[in-house]
Amino acid sequence: MRLFTGLPGVCTVRITTGCNVHDAMPRTPTRAASERGPMIAAGPPRLALRGITKRYGETIANDSVDLDVAVGQIHALLGENGAGKSTLMKIVAGVVTPDAGRIEWQGEPVSIRSPAQARRLGIGMVFQHFALFDTLTVAENIALALGEPPPGRELVARIAAVGARYGVPIDAQRRVHALSVGECQRVEIVRCLLQDPRLLILDEPTSVLTPQAVLALFETLRRLAAEGLSILYISHKLGEIRALCDVATVMRHGRVSGTALPRAESDASLARLMIGADLPECRLQPLPAGEVRLALRDWSLPSADPYGTNLQNIDLEVRGAELVGIAGVSGNGQAELLAGLSGETLSADARAIRIGGRDMGRLGAAARRRAGLRYVPEERLGRGTVPEMDLGENCVLTGAGKGLVRRGLVQRDAARRYARGIIARFSVKAPGERAAAASLSGGNLQKFIVGREIGFAPRLLLVAQPTWGVDVGAALKIRQALIDLRDAGVAILVLCEELEELFAICDRIAVLARGRLSPALPRSHWTAESIGVAMTGDFGALGVA
Amino acid sequence: MRSALLDRGLWPLRLERRARPSRAMRLAASPLAAALMLAMGVCLSSLLGKDPWAAFSVFFIEPFSSLYGVGELLLKATPLMICALGLALGYRANVWNIGAEGQLTIGAIAGSGVALFHAAALGAWALPLMLVAGIAGGMLWAAIPALLRTRFNTSEIFVSLMLVYVAQLFLAYLVRGPWRDPAGQNFPQSQAFADNAMVPMLVDGARANWGFALALAFALLAWWFGARTAAGFRMRVCGLAPAAARYAGISTQATIWVAMLIGGGAAGLAGILEVAGPIGMLQPVISPGYGFTAIIVACVGRLHPIGIVFAALLIAALYLGGESAQIELQLPASVSGLFQSVLLFFLLAAELFIHYRLRRVRT
């Protein structure tokens, strides 16, 4: 174990005092951006950014950003989508070069020109989407990332040692395709730790974890920080940041809008810092459910992907004026379920899927759309929209049956009018209906797609990750739009990884685990713990036949 | 090696992805490539000891200084334009028909069948029916790779390419065997077409014919189809984002069929216009590779009908300039092929800068 050897003596002093410094800070909720993070008397911070600026064309992604990360500190970077968090982290990780500004590493000015150089300095990053080879073992994947990997047996031993020490046990001999998403994330973390990092960057690390696994991850991160590792934690989940982080730097529109001590803040006050306004709340009033719009009976669907998940014997009913949520960690059959429901994948048994009372298992996406099914997919760019086409044309994509195609001709004026209507109703930030879909930020594109599908008057709406990567204000707007739609009598099925969201908007919740679906129970029936248990595939404790 | 330089910051320039594709660069790519090709031509002729201005004049001015020369230009551009317009519709849908040369050949054979055996009985209807037969022949040849692709998932690239050679051998068999002109002194060629089976001339004193007008009309039709019709929209979606096409419920199979049939039909039309125009009969070789060159034309025209019209004229000029360079400058015949390749090379290089830009890395 060479982890953290060679740290200067000053740093060790900082480790022991790390938390106390913040506790000694005056408990003012925010301070002006020009002030720096917690001042450290005992030595230079591990990472200091001064006046970092990065432009893309006319857009300023980062506007003279200052940031200090102390030794042994867990530092949250909080902000809405498009606030500039990712660009800033890419600059630190050497993926992007800044246009202006200074980077100081342990007090020394550096310029980080490549990811390799960032690794040599001791900067490790765990990305939101894993970069692992499915067909290789854990050890082989890790060996690929290390410049000069030790011989096989020694590497396996080191993986085991790091895993045991930090509570991230992982079997180095297993192949990656057999691992769960949570285990894949452990591999990424162990891979970073083996490179002797001084700074670990985690980008939205809990989006793929069950509630229990989140607690285990936090335990590991706290242990690492106690040993002097600095951690930059990017997230938009306020609760997690309050539970884990020492300091939070909040970004808005490319600038630092303030710093805060998360433990002294409430979710509402953090959200206010992040979006600059108070949040309204969603209201969900009980409604009598209508007739059955979607019925799945003993529906099984083998996956075409050898590493995919087969859906097994799924039963589910969704009625009009009802919002049903499906919880579960992605990789448990979500992709297969969505493709099978939308008609992108056909089922063997026509009667297994009934939409609006008609057998639809063997009919394709266009036929199901004509029957009133509308679908908001998880991938917004390249699936929900064609990136190169403008917003008007992207309305034609799913609007052929709704007057945007007549007598075989595309109705461009009608399509543009329709797109303008969405932009106005959902306050989509776009230069206009002629802007290419790819030029919109992820959150704005999601507002556009949700608006497009809602506007086509669905009878049954299927939504995957409705607010994934969408900022807090827009997320509320989307949730309220879904609730309004339910109140208007539409049947809605939502697949979502965020439990808070499901609890906020759903009448009933089911859990998808390993290709099997639990019964859909009223939301009052569930707790975060019982959902966590169901996510492991154990439905026995739900107390229903 | 380069990445090591990058790491140490010795390499001062770096390719960086643009935030959004550059519209200016998208329009400028083809003209820029043409300009670079000309610059390379100047360098090349200097190296060969020729006066660059004289070479430029021989290549690009003299051939077109007479009505006859302009007529030749339009005549050469016609098959290139028609083939490229058809192919481009398919390429935009991600269907890669490489076998236009073979579809052109079969189209020429099918149309010639009408001309050789039924022209006398048809009168004024002969030419229209020949054109229809030519289109149908090209479609039939393109239907083979379409069927194999949609039924067995074979690559349309390889199947259409291999069928080129089958078509050419079939043509060689016909003109040496059953369709050989009995009065032709054993030359491998068919009878000359009757007058009512020939495409009428555009003006006196030039060989250009109404085929060029047909090509321009086809360009307009292709633009309308791609930009206005729902079928054209679906094809573009298939090409730009296959997952979005599946999401929208667009049938990939139908798209492949439409793309292959349009490409094949266009090539067949080009083939029959060629034999019923400048050639006037069937012979073993009826095209100097128009079907293959059309692929370059489609790319240089950026798969857009208007761009293709200009690209076809440019490549046709290269053909003619190459011929006059052979005669007057004693340059080898391969010089026009060289220019085509260089043009394509520069075009691919220029296209990189639509999505990327070069940035100086600060040290």
Interface residues (C-beta under 8 A of the other chain):
Chain A: Y56 G57 T59 T97 S111 R113 S114 A116 Q117 S342 G343 E344 G364 A365 A366 A367 R368 R369 Y375 P377 E379 G382 R383 G384 T385 V386 P387 E388 M389 E393 V396 L397 T398 A400 V405 G408 L409 V410 R412 A436 A438 S439
Chain B: S3 L6 D7 G9 R14 R18 A19 R20 R228 T229 A230 A231 F233 R236 V237 L240 A241 A243 A244 R246 Y247 A248 G249 I250 S251 R359 V361 R362 T363
